[in-house]
Amino acid sequence: MRTNKILWVRLDAIGDAVLSSSMLPYIYDRYDQASITVVCADNTAEIYEACPYVDEVIGVEKMRLFIDSGYRNDIVLRLREKGFDAAFDTTSTLSDMCDLFLVGSQAREKYAFENRGALTRERLARKRKVYTRLVPFQRDYEPELERYRDFLHEIGVDVPELKPRVWTNRDDEGFASEIFGSNGLDPEKTLVLFAFGRSHLRTYPYYGEALSDVCREENLSVIALGDGAAFGFNESCLSKINAPTVNLSGKTTLRQSAAILRKCRIAVGAETGLAHLACAVDVPNVVVIGGGHMGYFMPYTPITSLVTLPLGCFDCDWKCKYPRSHCVIDVAPEVVEFAVRETLRTKSDKPRLFIHPQSQYTQEENMPAWKITGKYLNVENLDVIPAEFEPKPRKARAALRTFKTDVKPDAVVAALEKAKALRDAGRADDSLSILEEAIDKNAQFPDLVVMKAELYIQAGRIEEAKEILWGTIMKCPFDVNALNNIVVIEILQMRHESALGLLKRVLDIDPENAIALSNLQFIENGLLVRSKLASAEQSIINGEFKSARKSLIEIVHTYPDNQDALTDLAIVEAQEGNNGEALKILQMVIAENPSSEFAAQLMERMLQR
C-alpha cells in the first residue's frame, strides 16, 4: 500500500530540530515523495517552513499543551482528519505529548524510539501494542546523529552519515547581504560570535579576551548572534575585542541567522542551536563545551573544533555539584584562542578536540581532578590536540557568578531603603519618584530598576514592567532579582514554559534562591496535574479506560474542581456504559461553569441516546 501522507512530530529545542532535520530527505525518498506534515514547537517552526520536503507545519505552544486540554484535543482531531499513513516520533527522550499526537492521529503505521530504560515494563508493553515499530537504542551512550542513522536503518534506509540541515529562502539571504553591505563587512574577514549559553553553567565569559588578539592580527570583524536575552552578555564580550563589531542579538530570525553564518569565515561560541546551525551551513566553528552532555550532540563534522577542560566529573547532565562549572569557566582564554588560530590556519579531516593541558590546570581543594577519557567520545574519530600556549598576563578573572556589580554606593543604598519604606507604607507613587530620581543618577545599578518594575507589577502595569525587566536582563543576563520578577509576570500571563526556562537560569546562578524554588514548586505542582491529565487522555484514546479512571480519580481527589479531569472522567464512565454516573459528573461541571460547551454537548448527546 502506497504511503501518501506522513506525520513528523518533534517538540524539542532548536538544536534538536536542526539535527533531526537530517532525516527528512531520506524519509521523503523512502516513501516516494509523500506529503509530510510537521508538528513542532512554535519557536522551531520556521526551520521547517523553508524545507522543500515539508508540505505543512503546525507550530504548537508546548506549555499550552499541558494546561489546555481543549487545545490538545483540537490538534489531535486536526491530525486525525488528515488520514496519515505513517507517523514518526524520532525524539530520543520520552514525550507523552509526542505519544498523544502519534496515537491520536490514528496513522496506519507508527514509529518511535523504544527508550526501554525510561519505561516501566507495563508501559512498554502498552506502547508496543499501539506502535508498528519501536527502535531500540544500540548503545546507552550514543551520539544523536548515530541514533538517527539507526532509526533510518530500521525502516529500510541505510545512509553512510548524516549531517544537520537548515534551509533558507531568498529573503533570508537578502537580509544577510544587507547586513554585510550596510556595515561594510567582508565575509572572508568576518567571525560570528554566539557567546550566550542559555545557562549559567554553560556560559563562558572570556570570549572577548580569547578573540581580541587574533581578530586584530587577522583583521577580522565580529557579528554577535543570539536572542534578545543574549544582547547584554554578547555586548560585554564584544567590548573586549579589539575589532569592529555588530551586535545582532534579538534582531534576527533563525533562518536569517543561518544565512549570516553561511557568509562568514568562522563561528565561535557555546554549544547552542547556533552551533548546530553553523555546522548545517558548513561554516568552520569553535565551540567551548563542558562535560554535562559530552559526546551526545557534538562533534559530528570535521569543521567543528571543540574546546574543553577534561575533568573526572563529566557526564553530570548539567547537575553540577561545584560552586561553579569548572569544565567551562576554568578554560583559559589562551586555549580558545589557540583553537581559533588553528581552525583559521588549517582544515582537518576529523573533528578536533582542543584540550586544556593538565600542566595549566591548578587543582585546588574541593575541585575536580583533570582527567581525559574516551568514554564519552570516540577518540579514534577525533584529532585530539593539547593546546600549546604561554599564559598571558591578565587581570584576575572573576567567576561568572559576579558578573553583576554587587557593591553599591551609599546614595543607591539610601534610595533603595527609602523607596522600600515608602512602598511598605502604601505610598507607591512617592516610592516610584525616589527610584526614578536615583535611576537618573545611577542607572548602572539594576536593583533600582528592578524595584521600579516591581512597583509597576503591583500597579497592574505588567507590560511596562516586563519591558523594564527585559532591558535589565539585556544588560545583565544573570541578575536573579530581574529574572525572578519576569518569572512572576510569565506565571501571571500563563506562560509557564518561559517561566520554567527562566527559573532554571536563576537556579543555575543561585541554587538555594528561595523565591525561585517557591515559584518552581508552584509551577511543577500544576504541571504534574497536567501531565497526569494528558496521560489519562492518551489512555482514553488507547481504550485503556481502567488506567484512565485511576489517574483521573487521583486528580479529582486532590483538585475536586478540576473541570478537565471531571469531563474526562465523564467520558470514561460513558464509554464503560455508566451513563448515570457520567451525567452526574457533567451536571457538576456545568453547575460550576455554565459556559463549558464541551460538557454541554456531551450531555446533550448522552440524553439523546
C-alpha positions as CSV (number, residue, x, y, z in Angstrom):
1,M,0.0,0.0,0.0
2,R,1.4,3.4,-1.0
3,T,2.2,5.9,1.8
4,N,0.9,9.2,0.7
5,K,0.8,11.2,4.0
6,I,3.4,11.3,6.8
7,L,3.2,12.9,10.2
8,W,6.6,14.0,11.7
9,V,6.5,15.1,15.4
10,R,9.3,17.0,17.0
11,L,8.5,19.1,20.1
12,D,12.1,19.7,21.3
13,A,14.6,22.6,21.0
14,I,16.3,24.4,18.1
15,G,19.5,22.3,18.0
16,D,17.5,19.1,18.1
17,A,15.3,20.3,15.3
18,V,18.4,21.1,13.2
19,L,20.0,17.7,13.9
20,S,16.8,15.7,13.2
21,S,16.1,17.5,10.0
22,S,18.9,15.5,8.5
23,M,16.5,12.6,8.3
24,L,13.7,14.3,6.3
25,P,15.2,14.0,2.8
26,Y,15.6,10.2,3.4
27,I,12.1,9.8,4.8
28,Y,10.8,11.8,1.8
29,D,12.6,9.5,-0.7
30,R,11.8,6.3,1.3
31,Y,8.1,6.9,1.0
32,D,8.0,8.0,-2.7
33,Q,7.9,11.7,-2.1
34,A,4.9,11.5,0.3
35,S,3.4,14.7,1.7
36,I,5.0,15.4,5.1
37,T,3.2,17.4,7.9
38,V,5.5,18.5,10.8
39,V,4.2,19.2,14.3
40,C,6.8,21.1,16.3
41,A,7.4,23.7,19.0
42,D,6.3,27.1,17.7
43,N,9.9,28.6,18.1
44,T,11.3,26.0,15.7
45,A,8.5,26.2,13.1
46,E,10.4,28.5,10.7
47,I,13.2,25.8,10.3
48,Y,10.6,23.5,8.7
49,E,8.7,26.2,6.8
50,A,11.5,26.6,4.3
51,C,12.2,22.8,4.0
52,P,11.4,21.5,0.4
53,Y,10.4,18.1,1.9
54,V,7.7,19.5,4.1
55,D,4.2,20.5,3.0
56,E,2.7,21.7,6.2
57,V,4.0,22.9,9.6
58,I,1.9,23.0,12.7
59,G,3.7,25.0,15.4
60,V,2.3,24.4,18.9
61,E,2.7,26.2,22.2
62,K,4.3,23.5,24.3
63,M,3.2,24.7,27.7
64,R,-0.3,25.3,26.5
65,L,-0.4,21.6,25.6
66,F,-0.1,20.8,29.3
67,I,-2.5,23.4,30.6
68,D,-5.3,23.4,28.0
69,S,-6.9,20.1,27.2
70,G,-9.1,21.8,24.6
71,Y,-6.1,23.0,22.7
72,R,-4.6,19.4,22.8
73,N,-7.8,17.8,21.6
74,D,-8.2,20.3,18.7
75,I,-4.7,19.4,17.5
76,V,-5.4,15.6,17.8
77,L,-8.7,16.0,15.9
78,R,-6.9,18.1,13.2
79,L,-4.3,15.4,12.8
80,R,-6.9,12.6,12.8
81,E,-8.8,14.3,9.9
82,K,-5.7,14.2,7.7
83,G,-5.7,10.4,7.5
84,F,-1.9,9.8,7.9
85,D,-0.4,6.6,6.5
86,A,2.7,6.8,8.7
87,A,3.7,8.8,11.8
88,F,7.2,9.3,13.3
89,D,8.5,10.4,16.7
90,T,12.3,10.4,16.4
91,T,12.8,12.1,19.8
92,S,15.2,10.0,21.8
93,T,13.7,11.2,25.1
94,L,10.3,10.2,26.4
95,S,7.4,12.6,25.5
96,D,3.8,12.0,26.5
97,M,2.7,14.7,24.0
98,C,4.5,13.1,21.1
99,D,2.8,9.8,22.0
100,L,-0.5,11.6,22.3
101,F,-0.2,13.0,18.8
102,L,1.0,9.8,17.1
103,V,-1.6,7.6,18.7
104,G,-4.3,10.2,18.4
105,S,-3.6,10.7,14.7
106,Q,-4.7,7.1,14.1
107,A,-2.0,6.8,11.5
108,R,-1.8,3.3,9.9
109,E,1.8,2.9,10.9
110,K,3.6,4.5,13.9
111,Y,7.3,4.5,14.6
112,A,9.3,5.8,17.7
113,F,12.4,5.0,19.8
114,E,11.9,2.4,22.4
115,N,13.9,4.0,25.2
116,R,13.5,0.9,27.3
117,G,15.4,2.2,30.3
118,A,13.0,5.0,30.9
119,L,9.8,2.9,30.7
120,T,8.2,0.6,33.2
121,R,7.5,-3.0,31.9
122,E,3.8,-2.3,31.8
123,R,4.1,0.9,29.9
124,L,6.5,-0.6,27.4
125,A,4.0,-3.5,26.8
126,R,1.2,-1.0,26.2
127,K,3.3,1.1,23.9
128,R,4.3,-2.0,21.8
129,K,0.6,-2.7,21.3
130,V,-0.1,0.6,19.5
131,Y,3.2,1.2,17.7
132,T,4.2,-0.6,14.4
133,R,7.9,-0.5,15.4
134,L,9.8,0.7,18.5
135,V,13.5,1.3,17.6
136,P,15.9,0.2,20.4
137,F,19.0,2.2,21.3
138,Q,22.1,0.4,20.1
139,R,24.2,1.8,23.0
140,D,23.4,3.7,26.1
141,Y,25.8,6.5,25.3
142,E,25.4,7.2,21.6
143,P,25.5,10.5,19.6
144,E,22.2,11.8,18.4
145,L,23.1,11.6,14.7
146,E,24.1,7.9,15.1
147,R,20.8,7.2,16.7
148,Y,19.0,8.8,13.8
149,R,21.0,6.5,11.4
150,D,19.9,3.5,13.5
151,F,16.3,4.7,13.2
152,L,16.5,5.0,9.4
153,H,18.1,1.6,9.1
154,E,15.1,0.1,11.0
155,I,12.7,1.4,8.3
156,G,14.9,0.2,5.5
157,V,17.1,3.3,4.8
158,D,20.9,2.9,5.1
159,V,23.0,6.1,4.9
160,P,26.8,6.4,5.4
161,E,26.4,9.5,7.5
162,L,24.0,12.3,8.5
163,K,24.6,16.0,8.8
164,P,22.3,18.7,10.2
165,R,20.2,20.5,7.7
166,V,18.7,24.0,7.6
167,W,17.0,25.7,4.6
168,T,16.8,29.4,3.9
169,N,14.9,31.4,1.3
170,R,15.7,34.4,-0.9
171,D,14.5,36.9,1.7
172,D,16.8,35.3,4.4
173,E,19.8,35.6,2.1
174,G,18.8,39.1,1.1
175,F,18.7,40.1,4.7
176,A,22.2,38.7,5.3
177,S,23.6,40.5,2.3
178,E,22.1,43.8,3.6
179,I,23.7,43.3,7.0
180,F,27.1,42.8,5.4
181,G,26.7,45.7,2.9
182,S,25.3,48.3,5.4
183,N,28.1,47.5,7.9
184,G,30.9,47.3,5.4
185,L,31.7,43.7,6.3
186,D,33.9,41.4,4.2
187,P,32.6,37.8,4.5
188,E,36.1,36.4,4.4
189,K,37.1,38.7,7.2
190,T,34.0,38.2,9.5
191,L,33.7,36.0,12.6
192,V,30.3,35.2,14.2
193,L,30.2,35.0,18.0
194,F,27.3,33.3,19.9
195,A,28.6,33.6,23.5
196,F,25.4,33.2,25.5
197,G,24.9,29.6,26.6
198,R,21.3,29.9,27.9
199,S,22.5,28.6,31.3
200,H,24.9,30.0,33.8
201,L,26.7,26.7,33.9
202,R,27.3,26.5,30.2
203,T,28.2,30.2,29.5
204,Y,31.9,31.0,29.0
205,P,32.6,34.7,29.9
206,Y,36.0,35.1,28.3
207,Y,35.4,35.1,24.6
208,G,36.4,38.7,24.4
209,E,39.9,38.1,25.9
210,A,40.3,35.0,23.7
211,L,39.4,36.7,20.4
212,S,40.9,40.2,20.8
213,D,44.4,39.5,19.6
214,V,43.5,37.0,16.8
215,C,40.8,39.4,15.4
216,R,43.3,42.3,15.4
217,E,46.0,40.3,13.7
218,E,43.7,38.6,11.2
219,N,41.8,41.9,10.6
220,L,38.5,40.2,11.5
221,S,35.2,41.9,12.2
222,V,32.7,40.2,14.6
223,I,29.0,39.8,14.4
224,A,27.2,38.6,17.6
225,L,24.1,36.5,17.2
226,G,21.5,35.2,19.8
227,D,18.1,36.2,21.1
228,G,17.3,39.3,23.0
229,A,18.3,37.9,26.3
230,A,21.8,37.4,24.9
231,F,22.3,41.0,24.0
232,G,23.9,42.3,27.1
233,F,26.3,39.3,27.6
234,N,27.3,39.4,23.9
235,E,27.8,43.1,24.2
236,S,30.1,42.6,27.2
237,C,32.2,40.1,25.2
238,L,32.3,42.4,22.1
239,S,33.6,45.3,24.2
240,K,36.8,43.4,25.0
241,I,37.6,42.6,21.3
242,N,39.9,44.9,19.5
243,A,38.0,44.9,16.2
244,P,34.8,46.3,14.5
245,T,31.7,44.6,16.0
246,V,28.0,44.4,15.3
247,N,25.6,43.1,17.9
248,L,22.5,41.5,16.2
249,S,21.2,39.7,19.3
250,G,17.4,39.7,19.3
251,K,17.4,41.2,15.8
252,T,17.3,38.1,13.5
253,T,15.2,35.1,12.9
254,L,16.7,31.6,13.0
255,R,16.9,31.4,9.2
256,Q,18.4,34.9,9.0
257,S,21.0,33.8,11.5
258,A,21.7,30.8,9.3
259,A,22.1,33.0,6.3
260,I,24.5,35.3,8.1
261,L,26.5,32.3,9.4
262,R,26.8,30.9,5.8
263,K,28.6,34.0,4.6
264,C,31.2,34.1,7.4
265,R,34.7,32.7,7.6
266,I,34.4,31.2,11.1
267,A,31.9,30.9,14.0
268,V,32.8,30.8,17.7
269,G,30.6,30.2,20.8
270,A,28.7,28.0,23.1
271,E,27.1,24.6,22.4
272,T,23.7,26.0,21.4
273,G,21.3,25.8,18.5
274,L,23.5,28.4,16.7
275,A,26.5,25.9,16.9
276,H,24.4,23.3,15.0
277,L,23.2,26.0,12.5
278,A,26.9,26.7,11.8
279,C,27.5,23.0,11.1
280,A,24.4,22.9,8.9
281,V,25.7,25.7,6.7
282,D,29.3,24.3,6.6
283,V,31.0,27.1,8.4
284,P,34.1,26.2,10.4
285,N,33.3,26.5,14.1
286,V,35.0,26.6,17.5
287,V,32.7,25.6,20.4
288,V,33.5,25.8,24.1
289,I,31.9,22.6,25.5
290,G,31.5,21.4,29.1
291,G,31.0,17.9,30.5
292,G,27.3,17.9,31.1
293,H,26.4,16.1,27.8
294,M,29.9,15.5,26.4
295,G,29.7,13.5,23.2
296,Y,25.9,13.3,22.9
297,F,25.4,16.2,20.5
298,M,28.8,17.3,19.3
299,P,31.1,16.8,17.4
300,Y,29.9,15.1,14.2
301,T,31.7,17.1,11.4
302,P,35.3,17.9,10.6
303,I,34.5,21.6,10.5
304,T,33.9,21.6,14.3
305,S,36.7,22.2,16.8
306,L,35.7,21.6,20.4
307,V,37.5,23.3,23.3
308,T,37.3,21.6,26.7
309,L,38.8,21.2,30.1
310,P,38.6,17.4,30.7
311,L,37.6,16.6,34.3
312,G,36.7,13.5,36.2
313,C,33.1,14.8,36.9
314,F,32.0,14.6,33.2
315,D,28.5,13.3,32.3
316,C,26.8,15.2,35.1
317,D,23.7,16.1,33.0
318,W,24.5,19.7,34.0
319,K,23.7,18.9,37.6
320,C,26.9,20.5,38.7
321,K,27.9,19.8,42.4
322,Y,30.6,22.5,42.5
323,P,30.2,26.3,43.2
324,R,30.9,26.9,39.5
325,S,31.1,24.8,36.4
326,H,34.9,24.3,36.3
327,C,34.7,22.4,32.9
328,V,33.6,25.7,31.3
329,I,34.5,28.6,33.5
330,D,38.1,27.5,34.1
331,V,39.1,27.1,30.4
332,A,41.9,29.5,29.8
333,P,41.2,32.1,27.1
334,E,44.5,31.1,25.6
335,V,43.1,27.6,24.8
336,V,40.1,29.1,22.9
337,E,42.5,31.5,21.1
338,F,44.8,28.6,20.2
339,A,41.8,26.6,18.8
340,V,40.6,29.6,16.7
341,R,44.0,30.2,15.3
342,E,44.4,26.6,14.3
343,T,40.9,26.4,12.8
344,L,41.7,29.5,10.7
345,R,45.1,28.1,9.7
346,T,44.3,24.6,8.6
347,K,41.4,22.2,7.7
348,S,41.0,18.8,9.2
349,D,39.5,15.5,8.0
350,K,38.3,14.8,11.6
351,P,36.6,16.9,14.3
352,R,39.2,18.4,16.5
353,L,39.2,18.4,20.3
354,F,41.5,21.1,21.8
355,I,42.4,20.1,25.3
356,H,43.2,22.5,28.2
357,P,46.5,20.9,29.3
358,Q,46.9,19.4,32.7
359,S,50.0,21.5,33.3
360,Q,48.0,24.7,33.1
361,Y,45.2,23.5,35.4
362,T,45.6,24.2,39.1
363,Q,43.5,21.8,41.1
364,E,42.7,23.4,44.5
365,E,40.8,21.8,47.4
366,N,37.3,20.7,46.5
367,M,37.9,21.0,42.8
368,P,37.5,18.1,40.3
369,A,40.6,16.4,39.0
370,W,41.9,16.8,35.4
371,K,41.1,13.5,33.6
372,I,40.8,12.6,30.0
373,T,38.8,9.5,28.9
374,G,37.5,8.0,25.8
375,K,34.2,7.0,27.5
376,Y,32.2,10.0,26.1
377,L,34.0,10.4,22.7
378,N,35.4,8.0,20.2
379,V,38.9,9.4,20.2
380,E,39.8,7.3,17.2
381,N,37.5,9.5,15.2
382,L,38.9,12.7,16.6
383,D,42.0,14.8,16.3
384,V,42.9,15.3,20.0
385,I,45.2,18.4,20.3
386,P,46.7,19.6,23.6
387,A,46.7,23.4,23.4
388,E,50.1,24.9,23.5
389,F,50.4,28.4,25.0
390,E,52.1,30.6,27.4
391,P,49.6,32.3,29.8
392,K,49.3,36.0,29.1
393,P,49.4,38.5,31.9
394,R,45.8,39.4,32.6
395,K,43.8,40.9,35.3
396,A,42.4,38.3,37.7
397,R,39.3,36.8,36.1
398,A,36.2,36.8,38.3
399,A,33.8,33.9,38.1
400,L,30.7,34.5,36.1
401,R,28.7,34.5,39.3
402,T,30.0,38.0,40.0
403,F,29.0,39.4,36.6
404,K,26.7,41.9,38.2
405,T,28.1,44.7,40.3
406,D,27.1,44.0,43.9
407,V,28.9,46.9,45.6
408,K,26.5,49.9,45.7
409,P,27.4,53.4,46.7
410,D,25.8,54.9,49.8
411,A,23.4,57.0,47.7
412,V,22.0,54.0,46.0
413,V,21.6,52.0,49.2
414,A,19.8,55.0,50.8
415,A,17.5,55.4,47.8
416,L,16.6,51.7,47.9
417,E,15.9,51.8,51.7
418,K,13.7,54.9,51.4
419,A,11.8,53.6,48.4
420,K,11.1,50.3,50.2
421,A,9.9,52.1,53.3
422,L,7.5,54.3,51.3
423,R,6.3,51.2,49.4
424,D,5.6,49.3,52.6
425,A,3.7,52.3,54.0
426,G,1.4,52.2,50.9
427,R,2.9,55.3,49.3
428,A,3.7,53.7,45.9
429,D,3.8,57.0,44.0
430,D,6.3,58.5,46.4
431,S,8.4,55.4,46.3
432,L,8.4,55.5,42.5
433,S,9.5,59.1,42.5
434,I,12.5,58.3,44.7
435,L,13.5,55.5,42.4
436,E,13.2,57.5,39.2
437,E,15.4,60.2,40.7
438,A,18.0,57.7,41.8
439,I,17.9,55.9,38.4
440,D,18.7,59.2,36.6
441,K,21.9,59.4,38.6
442,N,22.8,55.7,38.9
443,A,21.2,53.8,36.0
444,Q,24.0,51.2,36.1
445,F,22.7,49.6,39.3
446,P,19.9,47.2,38.3
447,D,18.4,46.9,41.8
448,L,16.9,50.4,41.4
449,V,15.4,49.5,38.0
450,V,14.1,46.1,39.3
451,M,12.3,47.7,42.2
452,K,10.7,50.2,39.8
453,A,9.4,47.2,37.8
454,E,8.1,45.6,41.0
455,L,6.0,48.7,41.7
456,Y,4.7,48.6,38.1
457,I,3.7,44.9,38.6
458,Q,1.8,45.8,41.8
459,A,0.0,48.6,40.0
460,G,-1.0,46.3,37.2
461,R,1.3,47.9,34.6
462,I,2.5,44.5,33.6
463,E,3.8,45.1,30.0
464,E,5.7,48.2,31.2
465,A,7.3,46.2,34.0
466,K,8.2,43.4,31.5
467,E,9.9,45.9,29.2
468,I,11.9,47.4,32.0
469,L,13.0,43.9,33.3
470,W,14.0,42.6,29.9
471,G,16.0,45.8,29.4
472,T,17.8,44.9,32.6
473,I,18.4,41.3,31.5
474,M,19.8,42.5,28.2
475,K,22.5,44.5,30.1
476,C,23.0,41.9,32.9
477,P,21.7,38.4,31.9
478,F,22.3,36.9,35.4
479,D,20.5,39.4,37.6
480,V,18.4,37.0,39.7
481,N,16.1,39.7,41.0
482,A,15.1,40.8,37.5
483,L,14.8,37.1,36.4
484,N,12.5,36.3,39.3
485,N,10.3,39.2,38.6
486,I,9.9,38.2,35.0
487,V,9.0,34.7,36.2
488,V,6.2,36.2,38.2
489,I,4.9,38.0,35.1
490,E,5.2,34.9,33.0
491,I,3.2,32.9,35.6
492,L,0.5,35.7,35.7
493,Q,0.3,35.5,31.9
494,M,0.1,31.7,31.9
495,R,3.4,31.4,30.0
496,H,4.7,28.5,32.2
497,E,7.3,27.2,29.7
498,S,9.0,30.5,29.6
499,A,8.8,30.8,33.4
500,L,10.4,27.4,33.8
501,G,13.3,28.3,31.5
502,L,14.0,31.5,33.4
503,L,13.7,29.6,36.8
504,K,16.3,27.2,35.6
505,R,18.6,30.1,34.8
506,V,18.1,31.6,38.3
507,L,18.8,28.2,40.0
508,D,21.9,27.8,37.9
509,I,23.2,31.0,39.3
510,D,21.8,30.6,42.9
511,P,20.7,27.0,43.6
512,E,19.3,28.0,47.0
513,N,17.3,31.0,45.8
514,A,14.1,30.7,48.0
515,I,11.9,32.8,45.6
516,A,12.8,30.7,42.6
517,L,12.4,27.4,44.5
518,S,8.9,28.5,45.6
519,N,7.9,29.5,42.1
520,L,9.3,26.3,40.7
521,Q,7.2,24.3,43.2
522,F,4.1,26.2,42.2
523,I,4.6,25.5,38.5
524,E,5.6,21.9,39.0
525,N,2.5,21.1,41.0
526,G,0.4,22.5,38.2
527,L,2.3,20.7,35.5
528,L,2.2,17.4,37.4
529,V,-1.6,17.6,37.3
530,R,-1.5,18.5,33.6
531,S,0.9,15.6,32.8
532,K,-1.4,13.2,34.6
533,L,-4.3,14.6,32.7
534,A,-2.5,14.2,29.4
535,S,-1.6,10.6,30.2
536,A,-5.2,9.8,31.2
537,E,-6.4,11.3,27.9
538,Q,-3.9,9.2,26.0
539,S,-5.2,6.1,27.8
540,I,-8.7,7.0,26.7
541,I,-7.5,7.2,23.1
542,N,-5.9,3.8,23.6
543,G,-9.2,2.4,25.0
544,E,-7.5,1.8,28.4
545,F,-10.4,3.1,30.5
546,K,-9.4,1.4,33.8
547,S,-6.0,3.1,33.7
548,A,-7.5,6.5,32.7
549,R,-10.1,6.3,35.5
550,K,-7.4,5.6,38.1
551,S,-5.4,8.7,37.1
552,L,-8.4,10.9,36.8
553,I,-9.8,10.0,40.2
554,E,-6.3,10.8,41.7
555,I,-6.5,14.2,40.2
556,V,-10.1,14.9,41.3
557,H,-9.3,13.8,44.9
558,T,-6.6,16.4,45.1
559,Y,-8.3,19.1,42.9
560,P,-12.0,18.4,43.1
561,D,-12.8,21.4,40.9
562,N,-10.6,20.5,38.0
563,Q,-13.1,20.6,35.2
564,D,-10.8,19.0,32.6
565,A,-10.4,15.9,34.8
566,L,-14.1,15.7,35.6
567,T,-15.1,16.0,32.0
568,D,-12.6,13.2,31.0
569,L,-13.9,11.1,33.9
570,A,-17.4,11.5,32.5
571,I,-16.2,10.3,29.1
572,V,-14.7,7.2,30.7
573,E,-17.9,6.4,32.6
574,A,-19.9,6.9,29.4
575,Q,-17.5,4.6,27.4
576,E,-18.0,1.9,30.0
577,G,-21.8,2.2,30.0
578,N,-22.1,4.1,33.3
579,N,-24.3,6.8,31.8
580,G,-25.9,7.8,35.1
581,E,-22.6,8.4,36.7
582,A,-21.4,10.3,33.6
583,L,-24.4,12.5,33.6
584,K,-24.0,13.3,37.3
585,I,-20.4,14.4,36.7
586,L,-21.3,16.5,33.7
587,Q,-24.0,18.2,35.8
588,M,-21.4,19.1,38.4
589,V,-19.1,20.6,35.6
590,I,-21.9,22.6,34.1
591,A,-23.1,23.9,37.5
592,E,-19.6,25.2,38.2
593,N,-19.0,26.5,34.7
594,P,-22.2,27.0,32.6
595,S,-20.2,28.2,29.6
596,S,-18.5,24.8,29.2
597,E,-19.7,24.0,25.7
598,F,-17.9,20.6,25.5
599,A,-19.6,19.4,28.7
600,A,-23.0,20.6,27.5
601,Q,-22.6,19.0,24.1
602,L,-21.5,15.7,25.7
603,M,-24.5,15.8,28.0
604,E,-26.8,16.5,25.1
605,R,-25.5,13.6,23.1
606,M,-25.9,11.2,26.1
607,L,-29.5,12.4,26.7
608,Q,-30.4,11.8,23.0
609,R,-29.3,8.2,23.4
